[in-house]
């Protein structure tokens, strides 16, 4: 058994570190405070340091063990998820929560080849109803349920 670098883990660890460093740089101007009197930058900076530590552990782990082949990049899931989130953002205010969540769910489900349309529609209806119960009824957020409601 030949040992080599696990490239997907290495890339994932480096990506975690890069995102944490960017967030740390953005949160740096915020006042940190102390553990007893936390400032607005305390939690973001603490989470960034934890994410850097996690990324370092993943990078270190990528050098021990058997190498895993790099999978080819498949654009359909990424484009589908971006399209579904964009759909949600464009429809939440115009058409209401039910249409936005239903459309988000159906579009996201259709990125997977094995999804049946009725399963996606049923899940969309269930999640739309649950979203109304949680966000509008439970949390009383001022989100329109349906256009005109």
Backbone torsions as a table, in degrees:
resi	resn	phi	psi	omega
1	UNK	NA	118.5	-178.0
2	UNK	-88.6	134.4	178.8
3	UNK	-92.5	136.4	175.9
4	UNK	-150.2	176.8	-177.3
5	UNK	-77.0	135.4	174.4
6	UNK	-83.6	94.7	-171.3
7	UNK	-62.1	-43.9	178.5
8	UNK	-59.3	-41.0	177.3
9	UNK	-66.3	-39.7	178.7
10	UNK	-61.6	-46.5	179.9
11	UNK	-65.4	-41.4	179.3
12	UNK	-63.3	-43.9	178.6
13	UNK	-63.5	-43.4	178.6
14	UNK	-65.9	-35.8	177.1
15	UNK	-66.2	-42.0	176.1
16	UNK	-59.5	-43.8	180.0
17	UNK	-65.0	-42.8	-179.3
18	UNK	-63.4	-43.7	179.1
19	UNK	-65.5	-40.4	179.0
20	UNK	-66.0	-39.2	178.0
21	UNK	-66.3	-38.7	176.2
22	UNK	-63.3	-46.1	179.0
23	UNK	-64.6	-37.7	177.9
24	UNK	-64.8	-40.4	178.1
25	UNK	-64.9	-39.1	178.8
26	UNK	-70.9	-32.0	-178.6
27	UNK	-88.0	-7.2	-174.9
28	UNK	-59.4	-39.5	-179.7
29	UNK	-67.6	-17.4	-178.8
30	UNK	-73.0	142.1	179.5
31	UNK	-68.0	129.4	-177.5
32	UNK	-83.1	-46.5	-176.5
33	UNK	79.0	-157.3	179.7
34	UNK	-120.0	178.5	179.0
35	UNK	-66.1	-29.2	-179.8
36	UNK	-89.0	-28.2	178.5
37	UNK	-128.1	78.4	-175.0
38	UNK	-70.8	136.9	175.2
39	UNK	-93.1	179.5	-177.8
40	UNK	-67.3	-16.4	-179.9
41	UNK	-99.0	-1.7	-174.5
42	UNK	-64.4	-55.5	-177.0
43	UNK	-66.5	-46.3	178.6
44	UNK	-58.5	-41.5	-179.6
45	UNK	-69.5	-38.5	178.3
46	UNK	-63.7	-42.1	178.3
47	UNK	-66.7	-34.6	176.7
48	UNK	-63.9	-43.1	178.9
49	UNK	-64.5	-38.0	176.7
50	UNK	-65.0	-39.8	179.7
51	UNK	-68.4	-36.5	175.8
52	UNK	-63.2	-42.9	178.6
53	UNK	-62.5	-42.5	177.8
54	UNK	-62.6	-43.8	178.2
55	UNK	-61.6	-40.6	177.7
56	UNK	-64.3	-38.5	177.8
57	UNK	-65.2	-40.3	179.6
58	UNK	-67.7	-40.6	177.2
59	UNK	-62.5	-45.1	179.6
60	UNK	-62.4	-40.7	-179.8
61	UNK	-66.4	-28.0	-178.1
62	UNK	-67.0	-19.1	-179.9
63	UNK	-88.4	-10.0	-179.8
64	UNK	-114.7	124.0	179.1
65	UNK	120.5	-168.8	-176.2
66	UNK	-91.0	137.8	178.2
67	UNK	-68.0	144.5	179.3
68	UNK	-111.2	134.8	-179.6
69	UNK	-66.9	147.9	179.3
70	UNK	-77.4	124.7	-179.7
71	UNK	-76.9	147.4	177.2
72	UNK	-67.9	149.7	-178.2
73	UNK	-76.0	127.8	179.5
74	UNK	-114.1	114.7	-174.0
75	UNK	-77.7	-21.4	-173.8
76	UNK	-57.1	-49.0	-180.0
77	UNK	-63.5	-39.7	-178.8
78	UNK	-66.4	-46.6	179.3
79	UNK	-64.4	-40.5	179.7
80	UNK	-64.0	-42.9	179.3
81	UNK	-67.8	-42.9	176.8
82	UNK	-61.6	-40.0	178.3
83	UNK	-65.4	-40.0	-179.0
84	UNK	-68.9	-39.3	177.8
85	UNK	-68.1	-38.5	176.6
86	UNK	-64.0	-41.9	176.7
87	UNK	-58.1	-45.7	179.3
88	UNK	-59.8	-47.0	-177.6
89	UNK	-63.0	-35.5	-177.8
90	UNK	-82.5	-18.2	-175.0
91	UNK	-110.4	-13.5	-174.5
92	UNK	-61.4	-40.4	-178.3
93	UNK	-85.8	-34.6	-177.1
94	UNK	-77.2	-41.5	-172.5
95	UNK	-115.1	-10.5	177.4
96	UNK	100.1	171.9	-174.6
97	UNK	-66.3	-39.7	-175.9
98	UNK	-62.8	-49.2	-179.2
99	UNK	-65.7	-41.8	-177.7
100	UNK	-64.6	-46.4	-178.9
101	UNK	-70.4	-40.2	178.2
102	UNK	-60.6	-48.4	179.7
103	UNK	-64.6	-41.0	177.1
104	UNK	-57.8	-47.1	-177.0
105	UNK	-66.7	-45.4	-178.5
106	UNK	-64.7	-45.9	179.4
107	UNK	-63.0	-41.3	179.5
108	UNK	-66.3	-38.9	179.3
109	UNK	-66.8	-33.9	-176.7
110	UNK	-73.9	-6.7	175.5
111	UNK	-72.7	-19.3	177.6
112	UNK	-92.1	132.4	-175.1
113	UNK	-63.9	-31.2	-174.1
114	UNK	-87.7	6.9	-176.5
115	UNK	-79.1	133.3	172.6
116	UNK	-91.2	143.9	-174.3
117	UNK	-63.3	-35.4	-179.1
118	UNK	-70.3	-32.2	176.0
119	UNK	-66.6	-42.8	178.8
120	UNK	-64.1	-41.2	179.5
121	UNK	-66.6	-40.8	178.6
122	UNK	-65.1	-44.1	177.8
123	UNK	-64.3	-39.9	177.9
124	UNK	-61.9	-43.1	178.5
125	UNK	-65.0	-42.3	178.8
126	UNK	-62.8	-46.8	-179.5
127	UNK	-68.5	-34.2	177.0
128	UNK	-64.6	-45.0	177.2
129	UNK	-63.7	-42.8	178.4
130	UNK	-63.8	-39.2	178.6
131	UNK	-63.7	-39.7	177.1
132	UNK	-63.6	-44.6	179.4
133	UNK	-61.6	-44.3	-175.8
134	UNK	-74.6	-53.7	-169.4
135	UNK	-84.8	-38.1	-177.4
136	UNK	-89.9	-49.0	-178.0
137	UNK	-78.9	-51.7	-175.7
138	UNK	-73.1	-55.0	-176.8
139	UNK	-88.4	-10.0	178.4
140	UNK	55.1	44.2	176.2
141	UNK	-78.9	143.8	-177.9
142	UNK	-79.9	63.3	178.8
143	UNK	-107.6	129.0	177.5
144	UNK	-66.7	133.3	-179.8
145	UNK	-73.4	-45.4	-176.5
146	UNK	-143.6	156.8	179.7
147	UNK	-59.1	122.2	179.8
148	UNK	94.2	-9.4	179.7
149	UNK	-96.5	NA	NA
